[in-house]
Amino acid sequence: MSSKKWWFLSGVIYLALVVGGYSLVTGANPLESGHMDNDHSEESHEEVENHKENASVDHDEHQHDSHSHSEDSEVKVHIHQDHQKLIIHVEDEEGDVPELIETHEKLMHLILVSEDLEDFHHFHPEEGESGTFEKETDLPDGHYYAFVDINPEGKSYVIEPQEVMIGDHHDESGELILQPDSDLVKSKSGKEVELVTTAQNTVGPVELTFDLKGETPEPYLGALGHVVIIDEHVENFIHVHPKSGDSTVFEAYFPHNGVYKLWAEFKYNDEGVIAFPFVLEVE
């Protein structure tokens, strides 16, 4: 045998021994490790993308969270008033009026809560001219927080609380202190609703199930119910809808611990829309 053939054969045998030894120890084929690492990389990338998607304000999903992503808003809203009329102007960074997409049958959902979070109002301002929406109200004088929920086409939007003063100036009422409910059964206008949550209300996704005690809600704005959640600092705004079209089970993502107040809205054929308030502590 020539020396060239001998060296070639020795190299093949050596390579076979290395491959066999590696496979015996690790159970993996090193010749395929590049492919395996690529699969792992794709899986990790997919997990990251899913996390980003779940954390973003996506109007095609069930949750709208004002602090759910760090991306700057490309659309701004300005609220001013003329006596009891609220006027909301929408514009992008260039001062142009963005195209709005309907979400749950409306171009705009305006949530207004009193500073003590006792009063809750869900309005749908009517579109006027040049990106302006208007809503006549009949609210008691006082200090309110407004949240404008819209879906601008092709632009990011972060829901931010805005202060609204109705009537004469009022002194600050001091720090807001919410007490978590010990009884999660609420009654209003002759209707009773019980909130059943997951075993522990912890930061992250929490399932919220509402028992309407034998009542069947009517569809309201394209869903069997709406749940609005605001934290005790009036910084985080969450607006979720049922997980399916035939249930009153919701899933909300709580971004941090603390106390939250939520209002569950259901429409009854004899009483109309009723908002049931609950206060939860998230640990």
C-alpha positions as CSV (number, residue, x, y, z in Angstrom):
1,M,0.0,0.0,0.0
2,S,1.4,3.4,-1.0
3,S,2.0,6.0,1.7
4,K,-0.7,8.3,0.3
5,K,-3.4,5.6,0.5
6,W,-2.2,4.7,4.0
7,W,-2.5,8.3,5.3
8,F,-5.9,8.7,3.6
9,L,-7.2,5.5,5.2
10,S,-5.8,6.5,8.6
11,G,-7.6,9.8,8.4
12,V,-10.9,8.2,7.6
13,I,-10.5,5.8,10.5
14,Y,-9.6,8.6,12.9
15,L,-12.6,10.7,11.8
16,A,-14.9,7.7,12.3
17,L,-13.5,7.2,15.8
18,V,-14.1,10.9,16.7
19,V,-17.6,10.9,15.4
20,G,-18.5,7.6,17.1
21,G,-17.0,8.7,20.4
22,Y,-18.9,12.0,20.4
23,S,-22.2,10.4,19.5
24,L,-21.7,7.8,22.3
25,V,-21.0,10.5,24.9
26,T,-23.6,13.1,23.9
27,G,-26.2,11.1,22.0
28,A,-26.0,13.8,19.2
29,N,-24.5,13.8,15.7
30,P,-21.9,16.6,15.5
31,L,-22.3,16.7,11.7
32,E,-25.9,17.8,12.4
33,S,-25.2,20.1,15.3
34,G,-25.3,23.2,13.1
35,H,-28.9,22.2,12.0
36,M,-29.9,21.6,15.6
37,D,-28.5,24.9,16.8
38,N,-30.4,26.6,14.0
39,D,-33.6,25.0,15.1
40,H,-33.0,26.1,18.7
41,S,-32.2,29.6,17.5
42,E,-35.5,29.7,15.5
43,E,-37.4,28.4,18.5
44,S,-35.9,31.1,20.8
45,H,-36.6,33.8,18.3
46,E,-40.2,32.6,18.0
47,E,-40.6,32.7,21.8
48,V,-39.2,36.3,21.9
49,E,-41.5,37.3,19.1
50,N,-44.5,35.7,20.9
51,H,-43.6,37.5,24.1
52,K,-43.4,40.8,22.2
53,E,-46.7,40.1,20.5
54,N,-48.4,39.3,23.7
55,A,-47.0,42.3,25.4
56,S,-48.0,44.8,22.7
57,V,-51.1,46.8,22.3
58,D,-52.6,44.8,19.6
59,H,-56.2,45.7,18.8
60,D,-56.7,42.3,17.1
61,E,-56.1,40.7,20.4
62,H,-58.2,40.9,23.6
63,Q,-56.0,43.2,25.7
64,H,-55.2,46.9,25.4
65,D,-52.6,48.0,28.0
66,S,-51.4,51.5,28.2
67,H,-48.0,50.5,29.6
68,S,-47.7,47.2,27.7
69,H,-44.7,48.2,25.5
70,S,-41.9,50.9,25.5
71,E,-42.5,52.0,22.0
72,D,-43.3,55.7,21.7
73,S,-46.7,56.6,20.5
74,E,-46.9,57.9,17.0
75,V,-50.4,59.3,17.6
76,K,-51.4,61.9,20.2
77,V,-54.8,62.8,21.6
78,H,-55.8,66.1,23.1
79,I,-58.9,66.6,25.2
80,H,-60.6,69.9,26.0
81,Q,-64.1,70.8,27.0
82,D,-66.8,73.3,26.3
83,H,-69.0,73.2,29.4
84,Q,-70.3,69.6,29.4
85,K,-69.1,68.8,25.9
86,L,-65.8,66.8,25.6
87,I,-63.8,67.5,22.5
88,I,-61.0,65.0,21.5
89,H,-58.6,65.8,18.7
90,V,-56.4,63.1,17.2
91,E,-53.2,63.7,15.3
92,D,-49.9,62.0,14.4
93,E,-46.4,63.3,14.8
94,E,-46.6,65.3,11.6
95,G,-49.9,67.0,12.7
96,D,-51.9,64.9,10.2
97,V,-55.1,63.1,11.1
98,P,-54.5,59.3,11.1
99,E,-57.0,56.8,9.7
100,L,-58.8,55.0,12.5
101,I,-60.0,51.4,12.4
102,E,-63.1,50.4,14.1
103,T,-62.7,48.2,17.2
104,H,-65.8,46.6,18.6
105,E,-68.1,48.6,16.3
106,K,-66.7,52.0,17.3
107,L,-63.9,54.3,16.1
108,M,-63.3,55.6,19.6
109,H,-63.9,54.3,23.1
110,L,-63.6,57.0,25.8
111,I,-63.3,55.7,29.4
112,L,-63.8,58.4,32.0
113,V,-63.3,57.7,35.7
114,S,-63.5,60.0,38.7
115,E,-60.3,60.6,40.6
116,D,-61.4,58.3,43.4
117,L,-62.3,55.6,40.9
118,E,-65.9,55.6,42.2
119,D,-67.6,56.8,39.0
120,F,-67.1,55.0,35.7
121,H,-68.3,56.0,32.2
122,H,-67.8,54.3,28.8
123,F,-68.6,56.8,26.0
124,H,-68.3,56.6,22.2
125,P,-67.7,60.1,20.9
126,E,-69.0,61.0,17.4
127,E,-66.6,61.9,14.7
128,G,-66.6,65.5,13.5
129,E,-64.3,67.3,11.2
130,S,-60.5,67.2,10.9
131,G,-59.8,64.4,13.4
132,T,-62.1,65.8,16.0
133,F,-64.5,63.7,18.1
134,E,-67.2,65.1,20.4
135,K,-69.3,63.8,23.3
136,E,-72.0,65.7,25.2
137,T,-72.0,64.6,28.8
138,D,-74.0,65.2,32.0
139,L,-71.3,64.6,34.6
140,P,-71.2,65.9,38.1
141,D,-68.5,68.6,38.6
142,G,-65.2,67.1,39.6
143,H,-61.8,65.8,38.6
144,Y,-61.7,62.9,36.2
145,Y,-59.2,60.7,34.3
146,A,-59.8,60.0,30.7
147,F,-58.5,57.1,28.6
148,V,-59.0,57.3,24.8
149,D,-58.9,53.9,23.2
150,I,-58.4,54.0,19.4
151,N,-56.7,52.0,16.7
152,P,-54.8,54.1,14.2
153,E,-54.0,52.3,11.0
154,G,-50.3,51.6,10.5
155,K,-49.2,53.6,13.6
156,S,-48.4,52.8,17.1
157,Y,-50.5,54.2,19.9
158,V,-50.1,54.2,23.6
159,I,-53.1,54.9,25.8
160,E,-52.2,57.5,28.4
161,P,-54.4,58.9,31.2
162,Q,-55.4,62.5,30.8
163,E,-56.9,64.7,33.5
164,V,-60.2,66.4,32.8
165,M,-61.9,68.9,35.1
166,I,-65.6,69.3,34.9
167,G,-67.1,72.5,36.4
168,D,-65.3,74.6,38.9
169,H,-61.8,73.8,40.3
170,H,-61.8,71.3,43.1
171,D,-59.1,70.7,45.7
172,E,-57.0,67.6,45.4
173,S,-58.6,64.8,47.4
174,G,-55.3,63.3,48.5
175,E,-53.8,59.9,47.9
176,L,-56.1,57.3,46.4
177,I,-56.4,54.2,48.6
178,L,-58.2,51.2,47.2
179,Q,-59.3,48.4,49.5
180,P,-59.4,44.9,47.9
181,D,-62.9,43.3,48.0
182,S,-63.5,40.5,50.4
183,D,-66.8,39.7,48.7
184,L,-66.6,39.2,44.9
185,V,-70.4,39.1,44.5
186,K,-71.9,42.4,43.3
187,S,-75.5,43.5,42.9
188,K,-76.8,46.4,40.8
189,S,-80.3,47.1,39.4
190,G,-81.5,43.8,40.6
191,K,-78.8,41.8,38.8
192,E,-76.1,39.8,40.5
193,V,-72.6,38.9,39.2
194,E,-69.9,36.9,40.9
195,L,-66.2,37.2,39.9
196,V,-64.2,34.0,40.1
197,T,-60.4,34.4,39.5
198,T,-57.6,31.9,39.2
199,A,-56.3,30.5,42.5
200,Q,-53.8,33.3,43.0
201,N,-53.9,36.8,41.5
202,T,-50.3,37.1,40.5
203,V,-48.4,39.3,38.1
204,G,-48.9,38.0,34.6
205,P,-52.0,36.4,32.9
206,V,-55.0,36.0,35.2
207,E,-58.3,34.4,34.1
208,L,-61.4,36.3,35.1
209,T,-64.7,34.3,35.0
210,F,-68.0,36.1,35.7
211,D,-71.0,34.1,36.8
212,L,-74.2,36.0,35.9
213,K,-76.3,33.8,38.1
214,G,-78.5,32.3,35.3
215,E,-78.7,35.5,33.2
216,T,-77.6,35.5,29.6
217,P,-76.1,38.8,28.5
218,E,-76.8,40.3,25.1
219,P,-74.1,41.1,22.7
220,Y,-72.7,44.6,23.4
221,L,-70.3,46.2,21.0
222,G,-69.5,42.9,19.3
223,A,-68.9,40.9,22.5
224,L,-70.7,39.4,25.5
225,G,-69.0,41.8,27.8
226,H,-66.2,44.3,28.3
227,V,-63.8,44.6,31.3
228,V,-61.8,47.7,32.0
229,I,-59.0,47.6,34.6
230,I,-57.1,50.5,36.1
231,D,-54.4,50.3,38.7
232,E,-54.4,52.2,42.0
233,H,-51.9,54.8,40.6
234,V,-54.1,55.4,37.6
235,E,-51.3,54.6,35.2
236,N,-52.1,51.3,33.7
237,F,-55.3,50.9,31.6
238,I,-56.4,47.5,30.5
239,H,-59.4,46.8,28.3
240,V,-60.2,43.1,27.6
241,H,-63.0,41.1,26.0
242,P,-64.2,37.5,26.4
243,K,-61.8,34.7,25.3
244,S,-64.6,33.3,23.1
245,G,-67.8,34.6,21.5
246,D,-70.1,32.5,23.8
247,S,-68.6,32.9,27.2
248,T,-68.0,35.5,30.0
249,V,-64.5,34.3,30.6
250,F,-61.8,36.9,30.2
251,E,-58.0,36.9,30.5
252,A,-56.1,39.9,31.6
253,Y,-52.3,40.5,31.9
254,F,-51.4,42.4,35.1
255,P,-48.0,44.1,34.5
256,H,-47.0,44.6,38.2
257,N,-48.3,43.9,41.7
258,G,-50.6,46.2,43.5
259,V,-54.3,47.0,43.7
260,Y,-56.5,47.2,40.7
261,K,-60.1,48.3,40.1
262,L,-62.1,46.7,37.4
263,W,-65.5,47.2,35.9
264,A,-67.2,44.4,34.1
265,E,-69.9,45.6,31.7
266,F,-72.7,43.4,30.6
267,K,-75.9,44.2,28.7
268,Y,-79.3,42.9,29.8
269,N,-82.4,42.9,27.7
270,D,-84.4,44.6,30.5
271,E,-81.9,46.8,32.2
272,G,-79.4,47.7,29.4
273,V,-75.7,48.0,30.2
274,I,-74.6,47.6,33.8
275,A,-71.0,48.1,35.0
276,F,-70.1,45.9,38.0
277,P,-67.1,47.2,40.0
278,F,-64.5,45.0,41.7
279,V,-61.2,45.6,43.5
280,L,-58.5,43.0,43.3
281,E,-55.0,42.8,44.8
282,V,-52.3,41.4,42.6
283,E,-49.2,39.9,44.3
